[in-house]
Amino acid sequence: MLGPLEVRDQGQVVDLGAPRVRLVCGLLLVRPGDLVSVEQFVDELWPDRPPPDARALVRGYVSRLRRVLRSGPSGEDRVVTRKPGYLLRVDDQEVDLHRFERLVALARTAVRDGDPTRAVELFGQANRQWRGGPFADVPHTASIAAAVTWLGERRLTTREEAFDAALAAGQAAQVVTELTEFVTAHPLRERPAGQLMLALYRCGRQADALERYQRTRRVLAAEVGVEPGADLRRLHQRILDADQDLAGAADGPVATGRQLPMDIAEFTGRQAELAALQALAAGGERELPGTVVISAIEGMAGVGKTRLAVHLAHRLIDQGRYDEVQLWTDLRGFDAEHPPADPADVLEGFLRTLGVPGDRIPTGVESRAALYRDRLVDKRALILLDNAAREDQVRPLLPGRPGSLVLITSRRGLSGLDGAHAVRLDVLPPADAVQLLARIATDDRIAAQPAAATRVARLCGHLPIALTLAARRLRARPHWTVTDLADRLAGDTGDQHEPRGLGATFDLSYRALTDPQRQLFRMLGLHVGTDVTAESAAALIGSTRRTTETLLEALLDEHLLHQEVAGRYRFHDLIRPYARRLAEDEEPAGRRTAAVRRLLTWYLHAAEAARTVLDPHRTRIIDLRPLPPECAVPMFDDYERALAWFEAERANLVAVIGVAQHHGAPEVAWQLAWVTMSLFYRRSYWDDWIATFRIGLAATRTSGQRRAEGIMWRGLGVAHSDLRQFDTAIDCYQRAQVLFEEVGDLHAQGWNLNNLGVLHVDLDNLAAARTCFQRALSLLRQTGDRQGEGFCLNNLGDTCRRLGATQAAIAYLVDALGIQQGREDHVGEQFTLATLGDLHQDAHQYASAIDYYHRAVAISRRLDDQRIAARTLTSLARAHHALGDTEAAAEHRRQARAIFTDLGDPQADDLDD
């Protein structure tokens, strides 16, 4: 019952015959053991006008059903005649609904007994009883429709109970993806929205949790005109307050990486391939303990390689295998719009997911690969490498020790990859192709016209992506027959027998869209990023966010877009070129150019809005061209939301910088590079930082903007200095200084000299550093940059401290602190307080040093700057140790070590008890 109606006899599916026989069976199953009168059958089967022989027809349907079902376990008839009707005799264990109810009851008992882990397991078994919508292939008469409604609600509430149990069991990280998918599918249900908020918060994603509340609030207001309920509002406030009581339980070590995309609910077929891949994984665990299992799933575009890999991965994890780490990346091996992913970039992302802080990630691919392999030692990791272009793109991403499974998808054979087991994926077999059509169409039309369904499958080339689009078109047109669909796929002059493949299927889906949906679909082909949001798509077409989001959701429903993260939409890599061709054929060149320029400008506006929240005291040096009033720029209420936006859009921002110059927008290229430095600096994204500033540098040279060229050289100098590449950094700063002096920009000269002074401190050239800082201070004061003045005074104070000029150091630091506290520049204040602590510790004034360190740590924690907090705690421990307070010293070292360990910072090893 819990899916398409299916009867099995000793494992074999029993053919129930005609649709009305299936309906009779369904009506008896709705109330097993209860009597259903002949009159009830007549009313259900013919609600408007029953035929004269309706009662005789009912008896005939029941007789045919009785012959099909035969006898029960004890030899008695399944279908029993009893005036005034019939009843169906089944055992509780023979019906999936009854098994589901029994498992749910056991799970609830486990919850009451205080065993949420056992409850999660039982709820999972209960959920696996479902194979789709209840009675999915039975006509929805009054009784069936009522049962479907009740069962659907029963399923939803039970899944919500399961999420509660998982959260109670400390499994927040494990259920975030599933909860996100559930909430996306049921946006008006407040209970799962709250569960997702709580799971995100427990995973350290406070900003995402708060954003989820706002998204739910907007949906409720737009759809039903109400505010969230009291429970959800209270949870929102507690998350805003960072309520520690929400931290919840812990169940074993926290997962270091949970990156898999969502599983595909409509997955169908591929049983032989799944069995082979599962056997390979099991054999690697059991028989090949000294190896890493590598499976390469190969096949043509659109054949379902990614679907198979993702489904297999989720199945293995549900079985409790590879549950420690799951890493995923799209290697973009065959993306016409973007180059293949660089293994060094992929390794950077993996290392960050595994807890390595940005400033501890080496620069070379070999060094990163070595650290990556070290991080995976003794871990059961599942690594999914999607769309690989070639063997050398994959090799650095392979673990070095046994215990892991690597799944690779590619359109090419990867025979040069040692130890890889190839699984060749062809188009679906005809029977599986028809089954996929039936599963997505969800009604009985496919079963009613098997020959036409076979023809549709053939016209789609048996490709899963084409089949999915065709089935969704049929589901959206309830008045179509399967023959109608086949005729439209074939076209008036098309071949009625040979497969037409993707082009015809895409055309069919595209023609079915409304005019606004078609325009958005075409224009999305021009988007320069890897994915889109409602805001960026609105900028592309020059519309409002709300209107565009409605259009995007329609394209998502049509399967022309897909989602891996809620609120972010992507093309399949076969559909993007199709959309671009439509744009080039149907949109005037002027409109295309204006759309892309508007999009590039929007990204600059949005990034600047986020930057001003991250760095409110950093002087703006860019000029923003105006946007049309309907193109809304996102606003960020707090630091966490701004940083979360930057992280989510990082790949798109890099892509925008890369193409801006070629679209006649060199000013966007260099200005956006400068803006995104706020993210790159905080997260130590060295590769992106240097690459984008190099692009910005080329853009400024092409357009002859000398001041902007100096800004790019200065930003490169900071990056190379932080990477300890001092000779290169000095060269960059010197080039920048020449340009700034040439154009007479005193403010830019001041910051450049300040940065050069920091480099000299790192090189222990303290006299040169002091000279740089003194010159910088004069220039920053001349130009009225109080933030820069505060930073420079702190740097001068620290340099004088190192030189032994204590009185000068005190004067500089007191001035710095006065400026920073007056402006509420807490970022600068934490550094100055820590420097004052160092100054007093040098003078053996430990009580004063401790006071300054405590104040610095408090600010660092408010800013969530964990690394600076840990470094200051280390200084605090030294001060307590000098006072003989070994207990306090040990506690501060413990706190510092915990933070460094959490960040994956090697400094944790330097903190001995």
Secondary structure, DSSP 8 states (H G I E B T S, - for coil): --SS--EEETTEEE---SHHHHHHHHHHHHSTTS-EEHHHHHHHH-SS---TTHHHHHHHHHHHHHHHH-B-TTS-BSEEEETTEEEE---GGGSHHHHHHHHHHHHHHHHHTT-HHHHHHHHHHHHTT--SSTTTTS---HHHHHHHHHHHHHHHHHHHHHHHHHHHTT-HHHHHHHHHHHHHH-TT-HHHHHHHHHHHHHTT-HHHHHHHHHHHHHHHHHHTS----HHHHHHHHHHHTT-GGGS----SS--SEE------TT----HHHHHHHHHHHHHHHHT-TTS-EEEEEE--TTSSHHHHHHHHHHHHHHTTSS-SEEEEEE--TT-SSS----HHHHHHHHHHHTT--GGGS-SSHHHHHHHHHHHTTT--EEEEEES---HHHHGGGS-SSSS-EEEEEESS--TTSTTEEEEE--S--HHHHHHHHHHHH-SSHHHH-HHHHHHHHHHTTT-HHHHHHHHHHHHH-TT--HHHHHHHHH-SSS-SSS--HHHHHHHHHHHTS-HHHHHHHHHHTT--SSSB-HHHHHHHHT--HHHHHHHHHHHHHTTSSEEEETTEEE--TTHHHHHHHHHHHHS-HHHHHHHHHHHHHHHHHHHHHHHHHH-TTS----------TTS-----SSHHHHHHHHHHHHHHHHHHHHHHGGGT-HHHHHHHHHHHHHHHHHHT-HHHHHHHHHHHHHHHHHHT-HHHHHHHHHHHHHHHHHTT-HHHHHHHHHHHHHHHHHHT-HHHHHHHHHHHHHHHHHTT-HHHHHHHHHHHHHHHHHTT-HHHHHHHHHHHHHHHHHHT-HHHHHHHHHHHHHHHHHHT-HHHHHHHHHHHHHHHHHTT-HHHHHHHHHHHHHHHHHTT-HHHHHHHHHHHHHHHHHTT-HHHHHHHHHHHHHHHHHHT-GGGGG---
